[in-house]
Structures are given as C-alpha cells and as structure tokens.
Amino acid sequence: MPAALSSDVPTTLGGQLRRHLPTFLHGTAYLLAFNVLRAGIDLLMRNGVDALSAQAYDKVGRIGLILVGMAFAAVIVRVLSRNIVFNAGRNIEYELRGALLAKLHTLGPSFFRKMPVGEVMSRTTNDLAQVRLLFGFGALNVVNTVFAFATAIVVMVGLSPSLTLASLVVYPPLMLLTRSFSRALFLRNRENQESLGALSDKVQANLAGVRVVRSFALEASEEKAFEKVNALYLDKGLAIARLRGMMMPIAGVLATAGTLVVFWYGGRQVIDGRLSPGAFVAFLSALARLAWPTMALGFMLAIVQRGRASFARLAEVFEAVPEVLSGDLPAPAKVAGGLRVSGLSFSHGKRRVLDDVSLEVEPGGSLAIVGRTGAGKTTLASLLPRLLPTPRGTIFLDGVDVCDLPLTTVRNAIGYAQQDSFLFSTTVHRNVGFSLDDPDAPESIAREEHALQEAFVLDEVKRFPEGMETIVGERGVQLSGGQRQRIALARALLREPPILVLDDPLSAVDAKTETAILEAIENQKRARTVVLITHRVAAASRCNRIVVLDEGKVVEEGTHSELVAKKGLYARFADEQAIAGELEDLAAAEVEAVSSRSQKTTAAAAHSGAE
C-alpha cells in the first residue's frame, strides 16, 4: 500500500512513471510473455493445419494438446498482466489523491478565490479517475499494442514477406489519421473536463445554499442557470463523441481494406502453391491479433489524451504556490503563551485592512480587541495563527517570529475559534472531538462533555433526538446560529492550547447564554493566554487589557476603566451599548406588563362567565 500523504510522492507524469517503473516492468514482462505465447500459437496452427492436410492425424493430436496448454498459459499470463498494471494505476490514483489533499491544505484563500470548490472537487474525482485509466488501461493497451504489432509482424514476415507488405499498405494513412486526431482529442478533452468542473461547482453551490434559494423562491432561475452550464458540458461531450465517431469508422474501414487485400493476395499465393494452407491460416491468425489494436486505436488514443488533459489540470493545483510556508526553526519544547504584534500592516488586494498595529499580551494574560464592523479584527485574528500570509517580523510567539516556526507549532499553540462557525456534516460528538486522536475513547467523551458544558451548550445537546450522536447537517444547518457558535467554541476549548483566540464568540447568543460564556472565558483565563475579539464592552471589560481598532489602526489601549475615563471611541461604545441595554430592558418590561394585563383580563372574563 503506497503512502497517501508522503511528501516524496511525485506529482508529474514522468515522476509517477519512474516511481512505479518496477511494477510496470513486471507487468510488461507478462505482456511480452502473453504475446510470445500468441505468436507460438500462430506458428503451431500452421503446423497443425499442414499436418491435417497431409492426414498426419497423430501429429495433429499432439499439436492440439500443446495448443490447449499454450492457450491456458496465455490466459493466466494475460490475467496477471492486467492485475499488475491496473493495480499500478489505482496505486497512482491513491497516492495522487493523498498528495492533492496535502497540497490543498497548504493553499490559502487567494487560490480558492480563483478555483471554486466545485472545480476542486471535479479535479479530485473525475480527473483523478482519468489519470488512473491513463496509467492502467491506457498504459496496458499501448504496451500490448506495441508487442502485438511486433510479434505479429515477425510471424507474418517469416511466413510471407510479400503478403506482409500487402497487408500493411493501409497503415501509413492510418498513422496520419491518428496524428491528425490526436491534438484535437487532447484539446476537446481538456475543454470537457473544464466544463465538468463548472458543472460540479454549480451543483455544489446550489446544494450548499439550498435554503437561500428556497427562501428567495429562485428555484426556476437557478434551474435555468444550471441548464446553461449543463448544456455547455453536453456540447463539449458531444464534440468528443463526434470526433471519436469519425475516427473509429475510418480506422475500421482501413483495417477492413487491409484484410480484403490479404484474402485476395494471400488466396492467390495458396492457389499458386507459394504459400501452404497452414501458413495462410497462421498469417490470418497473426493479422487478426492486429485487428483489435487497430480498431480500438481511436478509443485508446482518447483515453491517453483525456488522461494527459486531466493530469494537466491536476498540475495547476500541484504547481500552485502556497501563501503560507512553514518556518525552518525546530519546534520549541514548550510554548509559554506570550504573544506580541509589532508594526503589523496587511492588505486584501489594494485595500489596506490593518495599518501599523502593535499590541502585546503576556503569558497567562488576557487581551480584548474591540472595534466596529470592518475595523480589521477578524483579519488580525486570522493572522495570529498564520491562516493568512503573516508579514515577517510582525507577530512573535514567546519572542520568536511565527514565520520562523513550524506551522504545526504555531497552530497547535494558538487555538482559534472563528466567527464564522464551521461544523462538519457529522455528529456533535465528532465535531467537538475533531482534534482528538481517539474521540470514541471514554475519557475523550468525558472531555467533550466538559467542553460543551464550558460553552454552555451541553444541556441543549442532550435534548437533541440523538444527543451527542445527532447529525448537525451540512455546515451545521440543523442547528441555530448560537448552537453552531457554541459547539465550535467547545471544539476550541477542548484543545486546551497555550493561547486561545476567540473571534466574537457572543455574536449569536442571548443575554443569559452570554453571561454563561463569559464565565467560561473567565475559567480559560486562569489556564492560558486569551485574546478576545469582540464588539461588546461587557465582554471586553473582563480582560486585563483592551485594544481598540478603528479603520485598521490602534486608536486606544488600556484597561476598561482607563478607556472609559478617556471619553474616546471605547467610551462611546460603552454608552451606546448601555443605552441599547436599557431600551431592551424597557421593551422586555413592557412586553411582560402587557402579558400580565392580558392574563388578568382573561382570568376576569373566565370568572365572570362562571358566575
């Protein structure tokens, strides 16, 4: 079994061929043996027919037994050759799939903006299948065709050189035909694969956003848009079919013409006594071995060209340059949890998102980053664990530039709970225990439940139909926004990293749940460094230090009381949120009063009716 994610897996056609060359040579040896046996059968058929013509029946019987044995051996060798070569193709597909996944893990957002998910899925499924056929079925038939032609021509020339020349008169135009179709097949196969990628992306987008499509009642327009993409894929497929449909009949006509020449010219040689009946039968048998390769030449060429086109598409992924590269320094024995940002600037395209940001949090300390929507808070949070290309010399972990450390060290040290809470389409249990080596172990289950309790969502999970084994659906679609956010928070808490970065963990929860999560964050502060991204002053006030971002710049820094006293942007946030809280309290009190009056009126009416 090959190593799926091995870093030494070659990602070129030549590299894969060299890597599996021993296997292909093994299969080639069996193919050669098969064709040599077939050539031997041809020659024995000549002796058998001639012996039968001479009425040497004892000799015919012996030859017949040898023919049966050789035919049985040829069958065994043929099966072995196919098992070996086809398995090599599947092993290459297996290795490339693992290498492709490993490569995709290294690529950043800019790559996926250029290549949508549906296109990536098309390359990891359909294109890999075509590469498997190239190295398996395609390689076997190309090699087998070469051996079949070589052994058949040796037999044919030995029987009658003149008849051999006559039978091969159709092959020069056949080769020219093959060459003319080859380039067209390659281009059309590549266009076909690209249109399939666009089709896959359209399907994936509609499945992922099916609720949005339904809520806007856009099923008809989406079906119309899908029909355009589907029609394009159909056109590209039909273009290949038309090309192959033209090539194979022409090749078949040429091959049939060659057979007619052999019957006419060879028959005359038999009549004239220049060729024995046995030799003529053996010649026809050898010629028949060329019939399938000749007739299937277009089909094999299509497989080879489709495989080449698919590998070229895979190469676009393998050759993509990662935005974030692992550092060369060895992993430290222990991470204390100190974090420093110095002069950090970052842009998305031409738009400056962060401008000369500096901040620091000591090991075991806590820091809140506050700002309006669009201030750059989430971008800063993504840069800390190097999920985006962090500029060198701007972020330091325990005094060491994160760009010099291994990526695994940085990301294991900085646990990041993202604002956009992504859940896998599996159970709650599997989502929370995602980072565990053995999530099904009893101690793992206990840790998962504790993390869910810390995120104040365990009681709700237990009320689900299947408890922790409840399937959350695609991206957690079966859950509310608050439940998704807290389950994702539990997943981050379970890792127990030295530094915990929480990106707005309170954005989708009610006041009661917010209080519970803030208590959970308080517990985390006792065990590790906490960086809290939030727009809520109540949450920020619990941290040792607060940094205020505005339009990508640090405009204020200090403790809660210091910033309130400055009467700056943070103080305005505090006043606005205090007023909003008072209005919410008044509205809640009014609702409660109306409800109370309604209940009293209903009770009075019921009492009056009873009298």
C-alpha positions as CSV (number, residue, x, y, z in Angstrom):
1,M,0.0,0.0,0.0
2,P,1.5,3.4,-1.0
3,A,1.9,6.2,1.4
4,A,-1.1,8.6,0.7
5,L,0.3,11.8,2.2
6,S,4.0,11.2,1.7
7,S,5.9,14.3,0.8
8,D,8.0,12.4,-1.7
9,V,5.1,11.5,-3.9
10,P,5.9,12.8,-7.4
11,T,3.3,15.0,-9.0
12,T,4.3,14.7,-12.6
13,L,3.6,12.1,-15.3
14,G,7.3,11.2,-15.6
15,G,7.8,11.2,-11.8
16,Q,4.9,8.8,-11.3
17,L,6.1,6.5,-14.1
18,R,9.6,6.4,-12.6
19,R,8.3,5.7,-9.1
20,H,6.2,2.7,-10.3
21,L,8.6,1.6,-13.0
22,P,9.4,-1.8,-11.3
23,T,5.7,-2.6,-11.3
24,F,5.2,-1.5,-14.9
25,L,8.2,-3.6,-15.9
26,H,6.8,-6.6,-14.1
27,G,3.5,-6.2,-15.9
28,T,5.3,-5.5,-19.2
29,A,7.2,-8.8,-18.8
30,Y,3.9,-10.7,-18.6
31,L,2.5,-8.8,-21.6
32,L,5.6,-9.8,-23.6
33,A,5.2,-13.4,-22.5
34,F,1.5,-13.3,-23.5
35,N,2.3,-12.0,-27.0
36,V,5.1,-14.5,-27.4
37,L,2.7,-17.3,-26.5
38,R,0.2,-16.0,-29.0
39,A,2.9,-15.9,-31.7
40,G,3.8,-19.5,-30.8
41,I,0.2,-20.5,-31.1
42,D,0.1,-18.9,-34.6
43,L,3.1,-21.0,-35.7
44,L,1.7,-24.2,-34.2
45,M,-1.6,-23.6,-36.0
46,R,0.4,-23.6,-39.3
47,N,2.0,-26.9,-38.4
48,G,-1.4,-28.4,-37.3
49,V,-3.3,-27.3,-40.5
50,D,-0.5,-28.6,-42.7
51,A,-0.4,-31.9,-40.8
52,L,-4.1,-32.2,-41.2
53,S,-3.8,-31.5,-44.9
54,A,-1.2,-34.3,-45.1
55,Q,-3.5,-36.6,-43.0
56,A,-0.9,-36.9,-40.2
57,Y,-3.5,-37.3,-37.5
58,D,-1.1,-38.4,-34.7
59,K,0.8,-35.2,-35.2
60,V,-2.4,-33.2,-35.3
61,G,-3.4,-34.6,-31.9
62,R,0.0,-33.8,-30.3
63,I,-0.1,-30.3,-31.7
64,G,-3.7,-29.9,-30.5
65,L,-2.7,-30.8,-26.9
66,I,0.2,-28.3,-27.0
67,L,-2.1,-25.6,-28.3
68,V,-4.5,-26.1,-25.4
69,G,-1.7,-25.9,-22.9
70,M,-0.3,-22.7,-24.5
71,A,-3.7,-21.1,-24.7
72,F,-4.3,-21.9,-21.0
73,A,-0.9,-20.4,-20.1
74,A,-1.7,-17.3,-22.2
75,V,-4.9,-16.8,-20.3
76,I,-3.1,-16.9,-17.0
77,V,-0.3,-14.6,-18.1
78,R,-2.9,-12.2,-19.5
79,V,-4.8,-12.0,-16.2
80,L,-1.6,-11.5,-14.3
81,S,-0.5,-8.7,-16.6
82,R,-3.8,-6.9,-16.1
83,N,-3.9,-7.2,-12.4
84,I,-0.4,-5.8,-12.1
85,V,-0.8,-2.9,-14.4
86,F,-4.3,-2.0,-13.4
87,N,-3.3,-2.1,-9.7
88,A,-0.4,0.3,-10.5
89,G,-2.9,2.7,-12.0
90,R,-5.0,2.5,-8.8
91,N,-2.0,3.0,-6.6
92,I,-1.0,6.1,-8.6
93,E,-4.6,7.4,-8.1
94,Y,-4.4,6.7,-4.4
95,E,-1.1,8.5,-4.0
96,L,-2.1,11.5,-6.1
97,R,-5.3,11.9,-4.1
98,G,-3.4,12.0,-0.9
99,A,-0.8,14.4,-2.3
100,L,-3.6,16.5,-3.7
101,L,-5.3,16.8,-0.3
102,A,-2.0,17.6,1.4
103,K,-1.3,20.3,-1.2
104,L,-4.8,21.8,-0.8
105,H,-4.2,22.1,2.9
106,T,-1.2,24.4,2.2
107,L,-3.0,26.7,-0.1
108,G,-4.6,29.9,1.1
109,P,-7.7,32.0,0.3
110,S,-6.3,33.5,-2.8
111,F,-6.1,30.1,-4.5
112,F,-9.7,29.2,-3.6
113,R,-10.9,32.6,-4.9
114,K,-9.5,31.6,-8.3
115,M,-10.6,27.9,-8.2
116,P,-14.1,27.3,-6.6
117,V,-14.9,24.3,-4.5
118,G,-16.8,22.5,-7.3
119,E,-13.9,22.8,-9.6
120,V,-11.5,21.4,-7.0
121,M,-13.9,18.5,-6.4
122,S,-14.0,17.8,-10.1
123,R,-10.3,17.5,-10.2
124,T,-10.0,15.3,-7.1
125,T,-12.7,12.9,-8.5
126,N,-13.1,12.8,-12.3
127,D,-9.6,14.0,-13.3
128,L,-8.0,11.5,-10.9
129,A,-10.2,8.7,-12.4
130,Q,-9.0,9.7,-15.9
131,V,-5.3,9.6,-14.7
132,R,-6.0,6.1,-13.2
133,L,-7.2,5.0,-16.6
134,L,-4.2,6.6,-18.3
135,F,-1.7,4.6,-16.2
136,G,-3.8,1.5,-16.0
137,F,-6.0,0.7,-19.0
138,G,-4.2,3.1,-21.3
139,A,-0.6,2.1,-20.5
140,L,-1.5,-1.6,-20.7
141,N,-3.1,-1.3,-24.1
142,V,-0.4,0.9,-25.5
143,V,2.3,-1.5,-24.5
144,N,0.2,-4.5,-25.5
145,T,-0.3,-2.9,-28.9
146,V,3.4,-2.5,-29.4
147,F,4.1,-6.1,-28.5
148,A,1.2,-7.4,-30.6
149,F,2.4,-5.5,-33.7
150,A,6.0,-6.6,-33.1
151,T,5.3,-10.3,-32.6
152,A,2.6,-10.5,-35.3
153,I,4.8,-8.8,-37.9
154,V,7.7,-11.2,-37.0
155,V,5.4,-14.1,-37.6
156,M,3.9,-12.6,-40.8
157,V,7.3,-11.8,-42.3
158,G,8.5,-15.3,-41.5
159,L,5.5,-16.7,-43.3
160,S,5.4,-14.4,-46.4
161,P,7.3,-11.1,-46.7
162,S,5.3,-10.1,-49.8
163,L,2.0,-10.8,-48.2
164,T,3.1,-8.8,-45.1
165,L,3.8,-5.7,-47.2
166,A,0.5,-6.0,-48.9
167,S,-1.4,-6.3,-45.6
168,L,0.4,-3.2,-44.1
169,V,-0.3,-0.9,-47.1
170,V,-3.2,0.7,-45.1
171,Y,-1.2,1.5,-42.0
172,P,0.6,4.7,-43.3
173,P,-2.7,6.5,-43.9
174,L,-3.9,5.1,-40.6
175,M,-0.9,6.7,-38.7
176,L,-1.5,10.0,-40.4
177,L,-5.2,9.8,-39.4
178,T,-4.2,9.1,-35.8
179,R,-1.8,12.0,-35.7
180,S,-4.4,14.4,-37.1
181,F,-7.0,13.4,-34.5
182,S,-4.6,13.4,-31.5
183,R,-4.3,17.1,-30.9
184,A,-8.0,17.7,-31.4
185,L,-8.8,15.0,-28.9
186,F,-6.5,16.5,-26.3
187,L,-7.9,20.0,-26.6
188,R,-11.5,18.8,-26.6
189,N,-11.0,16.5,-23.6
190,R,-9.5,19.4,-21.7
191,E,-12.4,21.6,-22.5
192,N,-14.8,18.8,-21.5
193,Q,-13.0,18.5,-18.1
194,E,-13.2,22.3,-17.5
195,S,-16.9,22.3,-18.3
196,L,-17.4,19.4,-15.9
197,G,-15.7,21.4,-13.2
198,A,-18.0,24.4,-13.8
199,L,-21.0,22.0,-13.7
200,S,-19.8,20.5,-10.4
201,D,-19.3,23.9,-8.9
202,K,-22.8,25.0,-9.8
203,V,-24.3,21.8,-8.2
204,Q,-22.2,22.2,-5.1
205,A,-23.2,25.9,-4.7
206,N,-26.9,25.1,-5.1
207,L,-26.7,22.2,-2.6
208,A,-24.8,24.3,0.0
209,G,-27.2,27.3,-0.4
210,V,-30.4,25.4,-1.0
211,R,-32.2,27.2,1.9
212,V,-31.3,30.6,0.4
213,V,-32.5,29.5,-3.0
214,R,-35.8,28.4,-1.5
215,S,-36.3,31.4,0.8
216,F,-36.0,33.7,-2.3
217,A,-38.1,31.4,-4.4
218,L,-35.4,31.3,-7.0
219,E,-35.6,27.7,-8.0
220,A,-36.7,28.5,-11.5
221,S,-33.9,30.9,-12.2
222,E,-31.3,28.6,-10.6
223,E,-32.5,25.8,-12.8
224,K,-32.2,28.0,-15.8
225,A,-28.7,28.9,-14.9
226,F,-27.8,25.3,-14.3
227,E,-29.3,24.4,-17.7
228,K,-26.8,26.7,-19.4
229,V,-23.9,25.1,-17.6
230,N,-25.3,21.6,-18.2
231,A,-25.8,22.4,-21.9
232,L,-22.2,23.5,-22.3
233,Y,-21.0,20.3,-20.7
234,L,-23.3,18.4,-23.1
235,D,-21.9,20.3,-26.1
236,K,-18.3,19.5,-25.1
237,G,-19.1,15.8,-24.5
238,L,-20.8,15.6,-27.9
239,A,-17.8,17.3,-29.6
240,I,-15.6,14.4,-28.3
241,A,-18.2,11.9,-29.3
242,R,-18.4,13.3,-32.8
243,L,-14.6,13.3,-33.1
244,R,-14.3,9.7,-31.9
245,G,-17.3,8.7,-34.0
246,M,-15.5,10.0,-37.1
247,M,-12.2,8.4,-36.2
248,M,-13.2,4.9,-35.3
249,P,-15.2,4.1,-38.5
250,I,-12.4,5.5,-40.7
251,A,-9.9,3.3,-38.9
252,G,-12.2,0.3,-39.2
253,V,-12.6,0.8,-42.9
254,L,-8.9,1.0,-43.4
255,A,-8.4,-2.2,-41.3
256,T,-11.1,-4.0,-43.3
257,A,-9.4,-2.9,-46.5
258,G,-6.2,-4.4,-45.3
259,T,-7.9,-7.7,-44.5
260,L,-9.5,-7.8,-48.0
261,V,-6.1,-7.3,-49.6
262,V,-4.8,-10.3,-47.5
263,F,-7.6,-12.6,-48.6
264,W,-7.2,-11.6,-52.3
265,Y,-3.4,-11.7,-52.5
266,G,-2.9,-14.5,-50.0
267,G,-5.5,-16.6,-51.6
268,R,-3.7,-16.3,-54.9
269,Q,-0.5,-17.4,-53.3
270,V,-2.2,-20.5,-51.8
271,I,-3.6,-21.4,-55.2
272,D,-0.3,-20.9,-56.9
273,G,1.4,-23.1,-54.3
274,R,3.7,-20.3,-53.0
275,L,2.0,-20.5,-49.6
276,S,0.8,-23.6,-47.7
277,P,-2.8,-23.6,-46.3
278,G,-1.3,-23.8,-42.8
279,A,0.8,-20.8,-43.4
280,F,-2.2,-18.9,-44.7
281,V,-4.2,-19.7,-41.6
282,A,-1.3,-18.8,-39.3
283,F,-0.9,-15.5,-41.2
284,L,-4.6,-14.7,-40.8
285,S,-4.4,-15.5,-37.1
286,A,-1.4,-13.2,-36.7
287,L,-3.2,-10.5,-38.7
288,A,-6.3,-10.9,-36.5
289,R,-4.2,-10.1,-33.5
290,L,-3.7,-6.6,-35.0
291,A,-7.4,-6.1,-35.6
292,W,-8.4,-5.1,-32.0
293,P,-5.4,-2.7,-31.6
294,T,-6.2,-1.2,-35.0
295,M,-9.9,-0.9,-34.4
296,A,-9.5,0.4,-30.9
297,L,-6.7,2.9,-31.7
298,G,-9.1,5.8,-31.5
299,F,-10.5,4.6,-28.2
300,M,-7.1,4.1,-26.7
301,L,-5.9,7.5,-28.0
302,A,-8.9,9.2,-26.4
303,I,-8.1,7.6,-23.0
304,V,-4.4,8.7,-23.3
305,Q,-5.3,12.2,-24.3
306,R,-8.1,12.5,-21.7
307,G,-5.6,11.3,-19.0
308,R,-3.0,13.8,-20.2
309,A,-5.6,16.6,-20.1
310,S,-6.7,15.6,-16.6
311,F,-3.1,15.5,-15.4
312,A,-2.5,18.9,-16.8
313,R,-5.5,20.2,-14.7
314,L,-4.1,18.5,-11.6
315,A,-0.8,20.1,-12.3
316,E,-2.4,23.5,-11.9
317,V,-3.1,22.5,-8.2
318,F,0.3,20.9,-7.6
319,E,2.2,23.9,-9.1
320,A,0.2,26.5,-7.1
321,V,2.5,28.4,-4.7
322,P,1.3,28.3,-1.1
323,E,0.8,31.8,0.5
324,V,2.0,30.5,3.9
325,L,5.2,28.4,4.3
326,S,6.4,26.6,7.4
327,G,9.4,28.0,9.2
328,D,12.8,26.3,9.4
329,L,13.3,26.6,13.2
330,P,12.8,23.4,15.3
331,A,9.7,23.2,17.4
332,P,10.2,24.5,20.9
333,A,9.9,22.1,23.8
334,K,7.2,24.2,25.4
335,V,5.1,27.3,24.5
336,A,4.6,29.6,27.4
337,G,1.9,31.7,25.6
338,G,3.4,35.1,25.1
339,L,2.1,37.0,22.1
340,R,3.4,40.2,20.6
341,V,2.4,42.1,17.4
342,S,4.7,44.8,16.2
343,G,4.0,47.2,13.3
344,L,1.6,44.8,11.5
345,S,0.2,46.1,8.2
346,F,-1.9,43.9,5.9
347,S,-3.9,44.4,2.7
348,H,-6.6,42.5,0.9
349,G,-5.7,43.4,-2.7
350,K,-5.4,47.1,-2.8
351,R,-7.4,47.7,0.3
352,R,-5.4,48.3,3.5
353,V,-7.1,46.4,6.3
354,L,-4.5,46.8,9.1
355,D,-2.1,49.7,9.4
356,D,0.9,49.5,11.8
357,V,-0.9,47.5,14.5
358,S,1.1,46.8,17.7
359,L,0.0,45.1,20.8
360,E,1.2,42.6,23.4
361,V,-0.2,40.1,25.9
362,E,2.0,38.3,28.4
363,P,1.7,34.5,29.1
364,G,-1.4,33.8,31.0
365,G,-2.8,37.3,30.4
366,S,-5.9,38.3,28.6
367,L,-6.5,40.9,25.8
368,A,-9.7,42.2,24.2
369,I,-9.6,43.6,20.7
370,V,-12.7,45.9,20.2
371,G,-13.8,47.8,17.1
372,R,-16.7,48.4,14.7
373,T,-17.6,46.0,12.0
374,G,-14.9,46.2,9.3
375,A,-12.2,47.6,11.7
376,G,-9.9,44.6,10.8
377,K,-10.5,42.5,14.0
378,T,-11.1,39.2,12.2
379,T,-8.2,39.7,9.8
380,L,-5.9,40.3,12.8
381,A,-7.3,37.1,14.4
382,S,-6.6,35.1,11.3
383,L,-3.0,36.4,11.0
384,L,-2.1,35.3,14.6
385,P,-2.1,31.5,13.7
386,R,-0.9,32.3,10.2
387,L,-4.2,31.4,8.4
388,L,-3.3,34.3,6.2
389,P,0.2,35.2,4.9
390,T,1.6,36.9,8.0
391,P,4.2,39.5,7.2
392,R,7.6,38.6,8.5
393,G,8.8,40.4,11.7
394,T,5.3,41.4,12.8
395,I,4.0,38.6,15.1
396,F,6.0,36.9,17.7
397,L,5.2,33.8,19.8
398,D,7.3,33.8,23.0
399,G,9.6,36.3,21.3
400,V,10.1,34.1,18.2
401,D,8.8,35.3,14.8
402,V,5.9,33.0,13.9
403,C,7.2,32.9,10.3
404,D,10.3,31.1,11.5
405,L,8.4,28.4,13.5
406,P,6.8,25.3,12.0
407,L,3.2,25.9,11.1
408,T,2.1,22.9,13.2
409,T,3.8,24.5,16.2
410,V,2.1,27.9,15.7
411,R,-1.4,26.4,15.0
412,N,-1.2,24.0,17.9
413,A,-0.2,26.8,20.2
414,I,-2.9,29.2,19.1
415,G,-6.4,27.8,19.3
416,Y,-8.7,29.8,17.1
417,A,-12.5,29.8,17.4
418,Q,-13.6,31.6,14.2
419,Q,-16.5,34.0,14.0
420,D,-18.0,32.0,11.1
421,S,-18.6,28.8,13.0
422,F,-18.0,25.9,10.5
423,L,-19.2,22.5,11.5
424,F,-18.6,19.3,9.6
425,S,-21.6,17.3,8.3
426,T,-21.3,14.7,11.0
427,T,-22.3,14.3,14.7
428,V,-22.0,16.8,17.5
429,H,-19.6,14.3,19.1
430,R,-17.3,14.1,16.1
431,N,-17.3,17.9,15.6
432,V,-16.3,18.6,19.2
433,G,-13.7,15.8,19.3
434,F,-12.3,16.7,15.9
435,S,-8.8,17.4,17.3
436,L,-8.6,14.2,19.4
437,D,-6.7,11.1,18.3
438,D,-9.4,8.7,19.6
439,P,-12.6,10.7,20.0
440,D,-14.5,7.5,20.8
441,A,-12.5,6.7,23.9
442,P,-14.4,7.0,27.3
443,E,-12.0,9.7,28.5
444,S,-12.5,11.6,25.2
445,I,-16.3,11.6,25.6
446,A,-15.9,13.0,29.1
447,R,-13.6,15.8,27.8
448,E,-16.1,16.6,25.0
449,E,-19.0,16.8,27.5
450,H,-16.9,19.1,29.8
451,A,-16.1,21.3,26.8
452,L,-19.7,21.5,25.8
453,Q,-20.6,22.4,29.4
454,E,-17.9,25.1,29.4
455,A,-19.5,26.5,26.2
456,F,-22.9,26.4,27.9
457,V,-24.5,24.1,25.3
458,L,-24.4,20.6,26.9
459,D,-27.9,20.7,28.2
460,E,-29.3,21.7,24.7
461,V,-27.2,18.9,23.1
462,K,-28.6,16.4,25.5
463,R,-32.1,17.4,24.4
464,F,-31.4,16.7,20.8
465,P,-33.0,13.5,19.4
466,E,-29.8,11.5,19.4
467,G,-27.9,13.6,21.9
468,M,-24.2,13.9,21.0
469,E,-24.7,11.5,18.1
470,T,-27.1,13.9,16.4
471,I,-26.1,14.7,12.8
472,V,-25.7,18.5,12.5
473,G,-26.1,18.6,8.7
474,E,-24.1,20.4,6.1
475,R,-22.2,23.2,7.8
476,G,-24.4,22.7,10.9
477,V,-27.6,23.6,9.1
478,Q,-29.8,21.7,11.5
479,L,-28.7,23.9,14.4
480,S,-29.4,27.5,15.3
481,G,-26.6,30.1,14.9
482,G,-26.0,30.3,18.6
483,Q,-25.8,26.5,18.9
484,R,-23.3,26.3,16.0
485,Q,-21.2,29.0,17.6
486,R,-21.1,27.4,21.0
487,I,-20.3,23.9,19.6
488,A,-17.4,25.4,17.6
489,L,-16.3,27.2,20.8
490,A,-16.4,23.8,22.7
491,R,-14.2,22.3,19.9
492,A,-11.7,25.1,20.5
493,L,-11.8,24.8,24.3
494,L,-11.2,21.0,24.1
495,R,-7.8,21.5,22.5
496,E,-6.6,23.4,25.6
497,P,-3.9,25.4,23.6
498,P,-1.5,27.8,25.4
499,I,-3.2,30.7,23.6
500,L,-6.9,30.9,22.9
501,V,-8.2,33.4,20.2
502,L,-11.9,33.8,20.3
503,D,-13.4,35.8,17.4
504,D,-16.7,37.3,18.6
505,P,-18.0,34.2,20.5
506,L,-21.0,36.2,21.7
507,S,-22.4,37.4,18.3
508,A,-25.3,34.8,18.1
509,V,-26.3,34.2,21.7
510,D,-28.9,35.7,24.1
511,A,-28.1,37.6,27.3
512,K,-28.4,34.5,29.6
513,T,-26.1,32.5,27.3
514,E,-23.7,35.4,27.0
515,T,-23.3,35.5,30.8
516,A,-22.5,31.8,30.9
517,I,-19.9,32.0,28.1
518,L,-18.2,34.9,29.8
519,E,-17.9,32.8,32.8
520,A,-16.4,30.1,30.7
521,I,-13.9,32.6,29.3
522,E,-13.0,33.6,32.8
523,N,-12.2,30.0,33.6
524,Q,-10.0,29.8,30.5
525,K,-8.1,32.9,31.6
526,R,-6.9,31.1,34.6
527,A,-5.3,28.4,32.5
528,R,-4.0,30.1,29.3
529,T,-3.5,33.3,27.4
530,V,-6.8,34.6,26.0
531,V,-7.3,37.0,23.1
532,L,-10.9,38.0,22.8
533,I,-12.2,39.6,19.6
534,T,-15.5,41.3,20.4
535,H,-17.7,44.4,19.9
536,R,-19.3,44.0,23.3
537,V,-17.9,46.2,26.1
538,A,-19.3,43.8,28.8
539,A,-17.1,41.1,27.5
540,A,-14.0,43.3,26.9
541,S,-14.2,44.7,30.4
542,R,-13.3,41.2,31.8
543,C,-9.9,41.2,30.1
544,N,-6.6,42.7,31.6
545,R,-6.0,44.9,28.6
546,I,-8.2,46.3,25.8
547,V,-7.1,47.4,22.3
548,V,-9.5,49.5,20.2
549,L,-9.2,49.2,16.4
550,D,-10.7,51.7,14.0
551,E,-10.2,51.5,10.2
552,G,-7.3,49.1,10.8
553,K,-5.4,51.2,13.3
554,V,-5.0,51.0,17.0
555,V,-6.6,54.2,18.3
556,E,-6.9,53.4,22.0
557,E,-5.3,51.0,24.5
558,G,-5.7,50.4,28.2
559,T,-7.9,48.9,30.9
560,H,-11.7,49.2,30.9
561,S,-11.7,51.9,33.5
562,E,-8.9,53.9,31.8
563,L,-10.6,53.8,28.4
564,V,-14.0,54.8,29.8
565,A,-12.3,57.7,31.5
566,K,-10.7,58.9,28.2
567,K,-14.1,59.6,26.7
568,G,-12.9,58.3,23.4
569,L,-14.3,55.7,21.0
570,Y,-14.4,52.9,23.6
571,A,-16.4,55.1,25.9
572,R,-18.9,55.9,23.1
573,F,-19.2,52.1,22.6
574,A,-19.9,51.7,26.3
575,D,-22.5,54.5,26.3
576,E,-24.3,53.2,23.2
577,Q,-24.4,49.7,24.5
578,A,-25.6,50.8,27.9
579,I,-28.5,52.8,26.2
580,A,-29.3,49.8,24.0
581,G,-29.4,47.6,27.0
582,E,-31.7,50.0,28.9
583,L,-34.0,50.1,25.8
584,E,-34.1,46.3,25.7
585,D,-34.9,46.2,29.4
586,L,-37.7,48.7,28.9
587,A,-39.1,46.7,25.9
588,A,-38.9,43.5,27.9
589,A,-40.7,45.1,30.8
590,E,-43.4,46.5,28.5
591,V,-43.9,43.0,27.0
592,E,-44.1,41.5,30.4
593,A,-46.6,44.1,31.6
594,V,-48.8,43.6,28.5
595,S,-48.7,39.9,29.1
596,S,-49.6,40.3,32.7
597,R,-52.6,42.6,31.9
598,S,-53.8,40.1,29.2
599,Q,-53.6,37.2,31.7
600,K,-55.6,39.3,34.3
601,T,-58.3,40.2,31.7
602,T,-58.6,36.5,30.6
603,A,-58.9,35.4,34.2
604,A,-61.6,38.1,34.9
605,A,-63.6,37.1,31.9
606,A,-63.4,33.4,32.9
607,H,-64.6,34.3,36.4
608,S,-67.5,36.4,35.0
609,G,-68.6,33.6,32.7
610,A,-68.5,31.1,35.6
611,E,-70.9,33.3,37.6
